[in-house]
Amino acid sequence: EPEVTQTPSHQVTQMGQEVILRCVPISNHLYFYWYRQILGQKVEFLVSFYNNEISEKSEIFDDQFSVERPDGSNFTLKIRSTKLEDSAMYFCASRVPPYGDQETQYFGPGTRLLVL
Amino acid sequence: AQSVAQPEDQVNVAEGNPLTVKCTYSVSGNPYLFWYVQYPNRGLQFLLKYITGDNLVKGSYGFEAEFNKSQTSFHLKKPSALVSDSALYFCAVRDGGYQKVTFGTGTKLQVIP
């Protein structure tokens, strides 16, 4: 069964450094998402991406964040200058195949980011 | 604006007993409702959804949920709990006209042998 994959599974970085989190959505899906989950808290929406542009973003998704689909398979989240409070689990999700279930977002296993 | 409330941080149930995990929602447009389960150090696994149609929806692993429009609820249920059902359960809502999915705070289900 197709699934969303994410790399790396864990990332440790120093405050102020740039990180890039990578995701490979399900291959024929059209919408892509990033969410984050700070330890012990709920899952929060960051951004949605469709047709090579951001379709929605939350107030969390400020200028230090950016997303990109550099090729036909990868979807990346870049954090330019990490802060301690960026430490969280980051989930990628995708949805909308050409046919079938178009409403369910399927999530990857997550990347645990730790900023020191 | 949209929101989800899961009033119980934790639900304990004996193995073999029925379980219910509660969820209420608020959304301006048409509610698209979802339940996801999260096992320790794992991602979110989709259980079931309500988009339209029958109010009782059936999902994976014997779980079901009932959409109640008047009470704005979408409680998750299972007739007979298994120890392996112990996990963190998230209710989520999306306004049909938008992309953002809003999650509840999660309910930890503990099934006691």
Interface residues (C-beta under 8 A of the other chain):
Chain A: Y31 Y33 Y35 Q41 K42 V43 E44 F45 S48 Y50 S55 E56 S58 F91 E103 T104 Q105 Y106 F107 G108 P109 G110
Chain B: Y32 F34 Y36 R42 G43 L44 Q45 F46 K49 I51 F90 A92 R94 Y98 Q99 K100 V101 T102 F103 G104 T105 G106
